[in-house]
């Protein structure tokens, strides 16, 4: 599905970049026209000779209309296909069961070269080096964040790792052993819990210096994400006492076309093949609407497809 969206964007970009076929510019037009015709061929699988002639001879405004039509048609096709496969959003219980299944191969899904290419690894390292003191990480998963923390004086002194999936926690325990964190005499606790409703009840208020979450809010749905932020605000210390909330989350893209595509497909994609993740959330707005939580810094990555947030309790 993302490849179709990217292909549509490429078609729009290439089509709008045509130049008049005169003098030295003619060679560039031929090259661009050939690339675009090839892309169009892959979109509809048909003979594009007439479309090529039309595009070559038309005005820039006409070419833009053609590009927009291609994009709209592609998005409509994708949306119709996904809607025909729609199912109900997953509940916390279903999330627990599903992620038990994903756990053994989760690193291949959300880590590795693809994550690195998108800048996710760099975002983790940059943000999580800020973590210090008693740290609570929710949605710890398989422990992809664990080697991004700094331990010892001025860094992390204890870790409380929460996930709704026992299978994920088992993988995180293996990760702890592989990294030798227990040998560093770091106090590590594993807790199976629902971060949308149980954090304050389990840990009490203002208990942690740092609360971390990466890519979990989208799985909780919009209502669940807001509840989770309320729980997080409850258990973190106030900013004046050094408390902080560090987040990296899937968000709605800053690119209007990508954002529109996300809006069209987010709910259904989450149900069909996105592990329950709503990838078009406005997390910055959610933070600002959470009582007692202040957004200190926000940074966008990969055209805003994901963002990091530094927050404080006030």
N, C-alpha and C positions, 0 to 999 in steps of 0.2 A: 504493500500500500504506500509507504513513504517513497518508494522508487517512482511510482506513477506521479505522485505530487511533484517530485523533483524534476521528472521528465517534462511535465507541463510547464514548470517554471523555466526550464531551459528553452523550450519552444517559444515562450513569450519573450524571453530575453533575446534569443537569436533573431526572431522576426522583427522586433523593434529596433534592431541594430543595423538594418539594411541602409545602404547609402546609394545615391544616384549612380547609375552605371555609365559614367562618363569619365574620359581621360584615365588617369592612373588609378582612380577609385574602382574601376570596373573589375579588376582582378579580385579585390577584396569582396565585392558584391557576389561574384561567382562562388567564391569559397564559402561565404556565409550562407548563400542560397542553397548550396549543395548540402551543407551541414543541416540546415533547417529541413530540407526536403527529406533527408534521411531520417530525421527525428519524426517528422510527420508520418513517414511510411511505417515506422514502428508503432506509432499510436493507433492508426486505423487499419494497418495491414493491407492497404489498397494501392491503386495506381494514383500517384500524386502529380502527374504531368499537368493537369488542368489547374490544380491548386498552385503549382509552382509558377505557371504563366501569370495567373491572377495576381499572386503576391509580387512578382517581379515588376508588373506593369501598374500596380496600384499605388495610391498615395500613402504616405506614412500613417495617416489616420485610419485608412482602410486596413493596412497591415496590422495595426494595433487591435482593431476590431476582430480580425481573424484570430490573432493570438488569444484575445480574451475569450472568444468563442470556443477555441480548443480547450483552454483551461477550464471554462465553465462546464463544457461537455464531459471532460475527464472527471472533474470533481463530482458531477451528477451521477456518472456511471459508478464511480467508487462508492458514493453514498448509497445509491440504490442497492448495490450488491451487498454492502455491509448491513443495511437495514433488513434485508431479506433473511439475514442470519442472526438477527438480534436475539438476545436472551436477557434474563433478569440480572441486575447488578448483584455482585456477590456480597454476602453478609460476612460479619467477622468470623463466624463459624466456618463458612465456606473458604474464606481467606486462609484460615488456619490449615484446613485440609489441603487446599491447593498448594500452599507454599511448602507443606510437608513433602509434596510430590516434586516441586521444583527444586528443593534444597540441594540434592546431589549434583545438579548441573547448572545451578543458578549463576555461578561465576562465569560460565560460558555465555549466558544470556545477557547479563548486565555488567560484565567486566571485560577484560581483554583488549584487543587491538581497537575494536570499534569505540569503546569507551575512551580509550586514550586519544584516538583521532578526534573525537568530539571535544576534547579538553576536560573531560570529567576527572581524570586522574590528577591533573594540575589543579583543578578547582578544589578537590578533596584536600590535597596537600596544603594549598594556600590557606584554606579556611580552618582546617582542623589543627593546625599548629597554634591556633589561638586558644584551644581548649586547655583548661587548667583546673587544678583542684579535684574535687569530687565530681565525676562526670557521669551523667546519665545519657545513654544512647538508646533511643527508641527505634524500633524497626531495624535492629542490628543486622538481620539477615545472616549471611554466612561470614560476616566480619570483614567485609571489603574495606572498611575504614580503619581497621586496627593498626595497620603499619603507617598510618598518617599522623598518629598522635606522638607528641613528645612527652616522655615520662621523666619523673624525677623532680628535682627542685625547680620551681617555676613552671612546671608542666602538670601533667596528669598524675594524681596520687592514688586515685581509685577509679574503677570502672564498674558501673551497673548497666548490664546489657539486657534490654527488653525486646522480646518479639512475641507475636501471637502464635508463631509456629514452633513446635517442639523440634521439628526437623531442621529448621534454620538454626536454632540454638545449638543443636548437636554439631552442626558444621562450624559454628562460631567457636565452640569449645576446641575443636580440632585446630582451628586457626590460631587460637591462643597458645596452644602447645607448640605449633610450628614456629611461631614468632618468639617463643621463649619468654613470654611476659611474666609467667609465674616465677621464673628465675630472677627477674628484676624486682621481685618482692612487691609487685603491684597487686593490690586487693581487687579481685575480679569476682563479681556476682552475676549470675544468670537468672532472669525472671521471665516466666511466661505470663504475659498480661496483655490486655486490650488497652492500648494507649489512648483510646478515645473516651475512656470512662473510669479507669482504675488507678491512674498514677497517684493522685492525691490521696486516695484511700490507702494505697499500699505504702507510700513513702512519707506522707505528711507534707506540710507546706514549708516552702523556703528551705529545702534540704540540700540542693545541689548548686555547686558553683557554675557548672556548665551543663546545658542540655543540648544534645546533638540529634538531628534527624537528617537523613539523606534519602530522598526519593521514596518516602513513605506516605506523605500526605495524599498523593494522587490515588493511592490504593484505598484510602479511607472514604473516598467520595467527598463532595463539597461540605455536606453537613458534618460528616465524621472528622474532616480536616479542621473545621472550626472548633469542634469539641476537643480535639487533640491539642490545639493551640491554647485553649483554656486550661486544660490539664497541665500542659507544660509551664504555663505562666504560674500556676499554683505551686509547682514543686521547685522552681528555680529561685535562687536568692535575688534580692533586689539589686539593681544596677549599682547603687551606691555602696553595696557590700561586695561588689565584684561579680555579681551574677550576670550570666549572658546566655543567649540562645543562638545556636549556630545551625543554619539550615541550608541544604542544597535540594532544590525541588524542580520537578518538571513544571513548566509554565507556558502560558500562551505566548507565541512568538511575536517579536516586534515587527517582523515582516508581515504586512497586511494580508498577502495572499496565503502565506503559511498559516497565519492566525485564523483566517476564514476556513481553510481546510481543516484545521484542528477543531474548530467549532462544529463543523458539519459532521465530523466522524468520531469525536472523542468518546461519547457515551457508548456507541455501538462497538467501536474498536476495543474499548475496555472489556466489554462483555464477550466479544468474539475471540480475541487473541492477545489482549494487552495485559493479562494478569490482573485485571480489575482496575487498571490505572487510567484515571481521567487526566489526560496530558495537556489540557488547556486551562488549568486553574489559574486564577489571578491571586497568587499567594501573597503578593505585596498588599493587596487590598484586604485580604483576610487578616493579615497581621495588624494592619491599621485599625481594623474593626474589632480586634480582640482587646477587651478591657484590661488595662494594666500592662500591656505589651507595647513597647516602642521600637519602631524600625530605625536602626542606626545607620546601616549601610546595605546597599543592594548592588549586585554586579551580575550582568547578563553574559551568557555564553552561547555560542552556536546560534546566533541570530535570535537569542532570547528563548530558545527551546528549553533551556534550564537556567536557573539563577541561584546565586548564593545570597544569603541574608544574615546579617548580624543584628540581633535584637537585644533589648534590655527590658527588665521588669521595672516599672515605675510605681 
